[in-house]
Amino acid sequence: MSTYITDDCINCGACEPECPNAAITEGEEIYVIDANLCAECVGDNEAEACQAVCPVECCLPNPDNPEEESALIAKAMKLRPDDADLAARIASGNFPSRFRT
């Protein structure tokens, strides 16, 4: 599932620079996450980086858009094909993921 931002967002912007895939943008009233760009930080962090910095904890996995770890890894690699560090972590099978905590 991609992460989404709930209506509890206070529009602080703390989440935007944390996203490794630039999936977060400022919406009209709150920040929004593009599900096509969100890989839930699988391969990069043990949990969603946006949620880790959110002062109101409004960045949550979207139950309406479930995705398995393998799909999220494939998405991350498709979005960042030139990221050698990410590719090495994935190739080794030793990468951070919320599915493994």
N, C-alpha and C positions, 0 to 999 in steps of 0.2 A: 504494500500500500504506500502510496506517496503520503507525505506529511501534508497537513493543511493547517491553516491558522484560523482559530475560532474568532468569534465576535468579541471575545474578551481582550483582543489585541488593543494595546494603548498607543499604537503607532509610534513606538520609540525608535525603531530602526536597528536595534541591536542585532537582530537576526540576519539581516541582509548581507553584511560582509563575511559572515561565518559560512555561508553556503559554498561548498566546493564546486558546484555546478551552475552557479548564478541563477538558481531557480526562484529566488525570492525577489519580488519587486514591490514598490509602493503602489497600493491601489488607491481608490478614491477616498476611502475612509480608514482602511486597515491594510497591512501588508498582505500579500497573497503569494502562494506558491504554485508554480506551473508544474502540474503533475507529470508532464512529459520530460521535465528536466530534473525532477526530484528522484534521487536514488537512496533516500533516507540515510545518507552518509555511509552506507554499507561500502566497505573497502577503505574508508577514511577514518571513521570513528566508531566507538562502541555504542554510541547513541547519537541521535540527531543533534548536530551542532547548534541548530537554531533553538531547540528546546533547552539546551544547556545554558544559553545566555539570556533566555527570555525571562524578564522579571515577573511576568504573570503566568508563565508556563502554559501558553496557549498554542503551542506548536505540537500537534498530535498526529499520530498515524490515522489516516483516513479509512474508516471501516468500509466505505463505499468503493474503495479502489485497492483491493488486496493484491499484493505482489509478493512472490516468494524471493528468498535471498538470491537464488540463481538469476532471476529476471532483473533484480536490482543491480547485481554485479555486471550483467551484460549491458544494462543501461548506462552504468557509470563508465564502462570501457568505450561504449559508442559515443558518449558525450565528450570523453577526454582520451582519445586514441593515442595521443602523444605523451601522456603522463607515464613516464617510465617507472616511477616509484609505485604508482597504483598497479601497473601491469605486473611488476615484480611481486608485489604482495599477493595479487590474485593467483599468479602462476605458482607461487609457493604453497597456496592453500592456507596461508597464515595471515589472514587479514581481519581487521576489526569489523564487527557487525552486531547489531542489536539482537540478532537471531542466536548469537553465541554467548550471550551474557546470562 
